[in-house]
Amino acid sequence: MKISDFELYRDLLQRHSGLSLTAERSYLLDSRLTPVARRWGYPTLEAMTLALRGVPETRLVEDVIEAMMTNDTAFFRDMRPFVMLRDVILPEIVRKRGRKRNLRIWSAGCSSGQEPFSIAMVIRELQPTLLKGWRIEILGTDLSGQMIAKAKTGHFTQFEVQRGLPVKDLISHFDETDDGWNLHDDVRNLVHFEVFNILDTMDDLGLFDLIFCRNVLTYFDAKMRSTILSSMADHLADDGFMFLGDGERIDEANTPFRMIDERAGLLGFADQEYNLTPQTQMATS
Ligand SMILES: C[S@@+](CC[C@H](N)C(=O)[O-])C[C@H]1O[C@@H](n2cnc3c(N)ncnc32)[C@H](O)[C@@H]1O
């Protein structure tokens, strides 16, 4: 691919999704965009690139962006954040809240839904006890309309449930079908899905108690990461928490957050004191 074409895609991706495409990953352009060009009836990738230089259809730009996204995900990905959620974070929030029994959780960049559904399974586990009488809302959002449409079905393949989902949760929360597994409605209905680009204004989303933004910002450059984290901080309750992906770091000088538990990707506000202790034995500690 010509350098000028690479630059066109790099700028397009940066502007529309925040993704920072490095020259080392430019090889992805050919393999991921050639099928898009074919679908849109262009004889070659170069012909589609030419069209993108003019005033392209919004839908074509969206297809290009979606094709370049990495949607890899899994139920209970890395496990530790979900164990922390159950054993440390939710008990802490319940302890601090007193009478205000209301919880809003956002999974930003949720891909095909495994992350918010994992959160929902943790919530279901605690609903008869710790969270009895609590009103819980989980919002799953992603830039990709295709991923959100898939998430809404609550249907997963054998391969998808085999990645990370403990057998006890598979048995408790899914029904087997001819071509995979359907999530039970009591878990599915806890999550509401919407297409949302985290570069857009978050004003209409309201305030959350927990924000999961795992394995999304890792593809952004440092400045963009800090900008998004600051916006998310504005939409997080003062006693709220954030989870990033395993190994994701933050520039503490340029965000209102600090890392509380690296292995879980757990962030809290930099100006707050935390004394977090597990209420039950953490299985992965
Ligand atoms: C690697 S997946 C991570 C999924 C899940 N959070 C996890 O950790 O398993 C990254 C997701 O972020 C989404 N994404 C990337 N840029 C985005 C943006 N600007 N706004 C919303 N979602 C975005 C992608 O579409 C993709 O589904």
The ligand as a Tripos MOL2 file, in Angstrom:
@<TRIPOS>MOLECULE
LIG
   27    29     1     0     0
SMALL
NO_CHARGES

@<TRIPOS>ATOM
      1 C1        -10.7260   -5.7070   22.0870 C.3       1 LIG1
      2 S1        -12.4330   -5.3070   22.2630 S.3       1 LIG1
      3 C2        -12.6160   -5.3450   24.0150 C.3       1 LIG1
      4 C3        -13.9450   -5.9190   24.4440 C.3       1 LIG1
      5 C4        -14.1290   -6.0370   25.9610 C.3       1 LIG1
      6 N1        -14.0790   -4.7440   26.6010 N.3       1 LIG1
      7 C5        -13.0760   -6.9460   26.5600 C.2       1 LIG1
      8 O1        -12.1440   -6.4810   27.2030 O.co2     1 LIG1
      9 O2        -13.1640   -8.1590   26.3330 O.co2     1 LIG1
     10 C6        -12.3860   -3.5480   21.9250 C.3       1 LIG1
     11 C7        -13.7470   -2.9850   21.5360 C.3       1 LIG1
     12 O3        -13.6850   -1.5730   21.6020 O.3       1 LIG1
     13 C8        -14.4900   -1.0520   20.5790 C.3       1 LIG1
     14 N2        -14.0630    0.3400   20.2890 N.ar      1 LIG1
     15 C9        -12.9110    0.7590   19.7370 C.ar      1 LIG1
     16 N3        -12.9130    2.0880   19.6110 N.ar      1 LIG1
     17 C10       -14.0910    2.5150   20.1110 C.ar      1 LIG1
     18 C11       -14.6840    3.7940   20.2570 C.ar      1 LIG1
     19 N4        -14.0800    4.9050   19.8340 N.pl3     1 LIG1
     20 N5        -15.9170    3.8710   20.8240 N.ar      1 LIG1
     21 C12       -16.5450    2.7420   21.2450 C.ar      1 LIG1
     22 N6        -16.0470    1.5100   21.1230 N.ar      1 LIG1
     23 C13       -14.8300    1.3970   20.5590 C.ar      1 LIG1
     24 C14       -14.2690   -1.9890   19.4070 C.3       1 LIG1
     25 O4        -15.3250   -1.9380   18.4740 O.3       1 LIG1
     26 C15       -14.1720   -3.3400   20.1210 C.3       1 LIG1
     27 O5        -15.3910   -4.0300   20.1190 O.3       1 LIG1
@<TRIPOS>BOND
     1     1     2 1
     2     2     3 1
     3     2    10 1
     4     3     4 1
     5     4     5 1
     6     5     6 1
     7     5     7 1
     8     7     8 2
     9     7     9 1
    10    10    11 1
    11    11    12 1
    12    11    26 1
    13    12    13 1
    14    13    14 1
    15    13    24 1
    16    14    15 ar
    17    14    23 ar
    18    15    16 ar
    19    16    17 ar
    20    17    18 ar
    21    17    23 ar
    22    18    19 1
    23    18    20 ar
    24    20    21 ar
    25    21    22 ar
    26    22    23 ar
    27    24    25 1
    28    24    26 1
    29    26    27 1
@<TRIPOS>SUBSTRUCTURE
     1 LIG1         1 GROUP 0 **** ****
